[in-house]
Amino acid sequence: MPEFKEEEKKVVERVRKIVGRNIAARRKSLGLNSDDIAHDAHLNRSHYSEIEQGKLLPNYYILLKIASVLNFTLDDLYDGAKEEVQQFLIKIHTDDE
């Protein structure tokens, strides 16, 4: 994983928290518990818990598995963070040039 500047670390932290909140809210709206989602997504329970708590932003493949179990899109998972993610990606891209 690349080393991020302090500003970039803050963006990643906010995105992790937003994604985790969105996952938790969707799970609760479906009346499911964390064990159900972890099992159906073939994830370790503690790994899933860290994602939902916003402590970990998983890779794309794991996000797809969670979204599938929740009948959610990736857009739904990132709802509330999309603009910040786009700005972050643009900044990283322009910094590399």
Backbone bond lengths (Angstrom), bond angles and torsions (degrees), N, CA, C in turn:
res aa  C-N    CA-C-N  psi(-1)  N-CA   C-N-CA  omega(-1)  CA-C   N-CA-C  phi
1 M - - - 1.450 - - 1.523 108.14 -
2 P 1.330 117.60 137.49 1.466 120.11 -177.68 1.529 111.43 -69.09
3 E 1.313 115.17 155.77 1.459 120.77 174.80 1.528 107.97 -79.63
4 F 1.316 115.92 130.60 1.454 120.56 -179.94 1.521 110.64 -104.31
5 K 1.316 115.20 148.87 1.455 120.93 172.64 1.527 107.45 -71.98
6 E 1.325 116.09 164.85 1.468 121.08 -177.13 1.529 112.16 -55.47
7 E 1.320 117.27 -44.57 1.469 121.84 179.43 1.526 110.58 -61.17
8 E 1.314 116.34 -41.78 1.465 121.12 -179.53 1.523 110.79 -68.48
9 K 1.327 117.06 -36.19 1.467 120.55 177.49 1.520 110.72 -61.44
10 K 1.331 116.29 -39.07 1.468 120.56 179.69 1.523 110.81 -65.41
11 V 1.325 116.88 -39.80 1.465 120.81 177.91 1.527 109.63 -63.57
12 V 1.319 117.13 -46.65 1.468 121.02 -179.78 1.526 109.87 -60.88
13 E 1.312 117.14 -40.83 1.469 120.66 179.34 1.528 111.25 -63.09
14 R 1.332 116.98 -43.96 1.472 120.32 178.94 1.526 110.89 -63.79
15 V 1.317 116.58 -41.93 1.468 120.53 179.79 1.527 110.23 -63.97
16 R 1.328 117.20 -43.72 1.476 120.83 177.14 1.523 110.80 -54.77
17 K 1.329 116.05 -45.94 1.463 120.73 -177.86 1.525 111.73 -66.50
18 I 1.317 116.88 -41.47 1.469 120.37 179.50 1.519 110.42 -64.55
19 V 1.323 116.90 -46.61 1.472 120.52 179.73 1.527 109.77 -61.36
20 G 1.321 116.90 -44.60 1.459 120.29 178.75 1.519 112.39 -60.17
21 R 1.332 116.82 -43.90 1.474 120.76 178.17 1.521 111.32 -62.53
22 N 1.340 116.29 -41.67 1.461 119.76 -179.89 1.527 111.16 -64.22
23 I 1.316 116.46 -40.91 1.469 120.53 178.31 1.530 109.69 -63.97
24 A 1.331 117.17 -47.29 1.469 120.93 -178.88 1.524 111.32 -62.03
25 A 1.326 116.29 -43.17 1.463 119.69 -179.28 1.526 111.18 -63.17
26 R 1.314 116.57 -42.76 1.468 120.21 179.58 1.531 110.59 -65.08
27 R 1.328 116.46 -44.68 1.460 120.69 179.27 1.527 110.45 -57.54
28 K 1.330 115.90 -47.40 1.460 120.55 -179.14 1.520 111.59 -64.48
29 S 1.338 117.01 -38.54 1.466 119.99 179.65 1.527 111.68 -65.10
30 L 1.328 116.50 -24.77 1.466 121.53 177.88 1.533 111.79 -88.90
31 G 1.336 116.23 -3.50 1.456 120.62 179.86 1.520 114.07 71.10
32 L 1.333 116.21 28.16 1.467 120.98 -178.52 1.528 109.87 -105.59
33 N 1.323 115.87 159.56 1.462 118.77 174.07 1.525 109.21 -105.48
34 S 1.315 115.41 170.32 1.466 121.26 -176.39 1.523 112.12 -60.35
35 D 1.319 115.99 -37.77 1.467 119.62 179.37 1.523 111.55 -60.65
36 D 1.346 116.48 -39.17 1.467 120.83 179.15 1.527 110.82 -59.61
37 I 1.321 115.57 -48.69 1.466 120.13 -177.16 1.525 110.45 -66.86
38 A 1.329 116.73 -46.55 1.469 120.32 179.86 1.525 110.14 -57.58
39 H 1.317 116.65 -45.21 1.466 120.68 -179.58 1.527 111.22 -62.98
40 D 1.323 116.40 -50.31 1.467 120.47 -176.27 1.530 112.89 -67.04
41 A 1.343 116.51 -27.57 1.472 120.77 179.06 1.530 111.25 -91.76
42 H 1.336 116.35 1.76 1.469 122.16 -179.97 1.527 111.29 58.68
43 L 1.341 114.62 46.46 1.463 121.17 178.80 1.518 109.65 -118.96
44 N 1.309 115.42 151.50 1.452 121.22 171.74 1.522 108.03 -63.59
45 R 1.314 117.44 138.65 1.469 122.25 -177.05 1.536 111.61 -56.95
46 S 1.332 117.46 -43.86 1.470 119.78 -178.26 1.537 111.17 -69.13
47 H 1.325 116.89 -34.68 1.469 121.20 176.96 1.528 109.25 -62.94
48 Y 1.339 115.53 -47.71 1.467 119.60 178.95 1.529 110.57 -60.88
49 S 1.314 116.80 -42.08 1.464 121.28 -179.30 1.532 111.15 -59.85
50 E 1.326 117.08 -41.65 1.465 120.74 178.61 1.527 111.40 -63.95
51 I 1.331 116.36 -35.96 1.465 120.26 177.71 1.524 109.75 -65.31
52 E 1.333 115.95 -48.79 1.458 120.56 -177.16 1.529 111.88 -65.27
53 Q 1.319 117.52 -31.68 1.463 121.85 179.27 1.533 112.43 -80.90
54 G 1.327 117.32 -3.24 1.456 120.73 179.30 1.515 113.98 78.40
55 K 1.322 116.91 17.39 1.460 121.13 179.00 1.523 111.83 -87.70
56 L 1.327 116.66 -17.01 1.454 121.88 -174.54 1.525 109.40 -143.97
57 L 1.314 116.77 131.98 1.463 121.47 172.82 1.519 106.61 -106.09
58 P 1.330 116.69 107.95 1.463 119.44 -173.83 1.522 112.52 -74.30
59 N 1.311 114.23 171.20 1.457 119.20 177.58 1.533 110.67 -71.45
60 Y 1.297 115.03 171.13 1.461 122.96 -175.75 1.528 111.90 -57.67
61 Y 1.312 117.32 -42.92 1.462 121.72 -177.84 1.532 111.22 -61.60
62 I 1.314 117.25 -44.23 1.467 120.49 179.37 1.521 110.28 -67.83
63 L 1.329 117.58 -40.22 1.466 119.78 176.48 1.533 111.03 -60.01
64 L 1.321 116.50 -39.94 1.469 119.64 177.43 1.522 111.60 -62.90
65 K 1.331 117.01 -40.75 1.468 120.43 178.84 1.527 110.66 -63.39
66 I 1.325 117.03 -44.88 1.463 120.61 179.38 1.527 110.48 -64.58
67 A 1.323 116.63 -45.36 1.464 120.54 179.39 1.521 110.82 -59.46
68 S 1.310 117.30 -40.48 1.458 121.26 179.57 1.521 111.05 -62.82
69 V 1.322 117.20 -45.72 1.466 121.14 179.75 1.526 110.64 -62.76
70 L 1.326 116.70 -37.19 1.463 121.27 -178.72 1.523 113.11 -85.30
71 N 1.351 116.55 -1.00 1.466 121.23 -174.72 1.531 109.80 53.53
72 F 1.318 114.52 49.79 1.457 125.19 -175.98 1.524 108.02 -123.66
73 T 1.318 116.85 159.36 1.459 120.43 172.01 1.526 108.69 -100.07
74 L 1.320 116.95 165.43 1.464 119.33 174.81 1.524 110.44 -62.67
75 D 1.318 116.85 -34.23 1.463 120.08 175.46 1.519 110.44 -58.78
76 D 1.333 116.68 -41.73 1.464 120.07 178.26 1.527 110.85 -62.11
77 L 1.330 116.84 -41.49 1.463 120.21 -179.47 1.521 111.51 -63.14
78 Y 1.337 116.81 -36.90 1.455 121.32 -177.61 1.524 113.25 -93.09
79 D 1.325 117.64 5.52 1.464 120.94 -179.18 1.534 109.96 -55.85
80 G 1.300 115.60 127.35 1.458 120.80 -177.42 1.520 112.66 96.98
81 A 1.317 116.30 -9.13 1.465 120.08 -178.41 1.523 111.80 -128.30
82 K 1.322 117.47 -2.62 1.468 120.49 -173.03 1.525 113.20 -58.30
83 E 1.326 116.22 -47.11 1.462 118.77 -177.69 1.530 110.52 -64.27
84 E 1.318 116.17 -40.82 1.459 120.33 179.40 1.527 111.24 -64.41
85 V 1.320 116.80 -40.52 1.462 121.09 178.05 1.523 110.04 -64.01
86 Q 1.335 117.14 -44.21 1.464 120.54 179.61 1.521 111.24 -61.24
87 Q 1.325 117.07 -45.11 1.464 120.28 179.42 1.525 111.12 -63.68
88 F 1.325 116.42 -39.04 1.452 122.34 178.49 1.527 110.57 -62.00
89 L 1.335 116.45 -46.51 1.459 120.56 -179.27 1.530 111.71 -65.94
90 I 1.312 116.89 -38.86 1.464 120.67 177.29 1.528 109.88 -63.31
91 K 1.338 116.50 -43.90 1.458 120.40 -179.83 1.523 111.10 -62.61
92 I 1.332 117.27 -44.98 1.465 120.27 179.20 1.518 109.73 -60.85
93 H 1.335 116.56 -43.68 1.465 120.94 -177.78 1.541 110.46 -63.55
94 T 1.325 116.88 -45.31 1.468 119.40 -177.80 1.525 111.40 -71.73
95 D 1.342 118.03 -30.19 1.470 120.92 176.33 1.526 111.71 -67.14
96 D 1.326 116.44 -29.43 1.466 121.29 -179.01 1.526 112.95 -77.53
97 E 1.306 116.41 -18.36 1.478 119.63 -176.33 1.500 112.28 -79.46
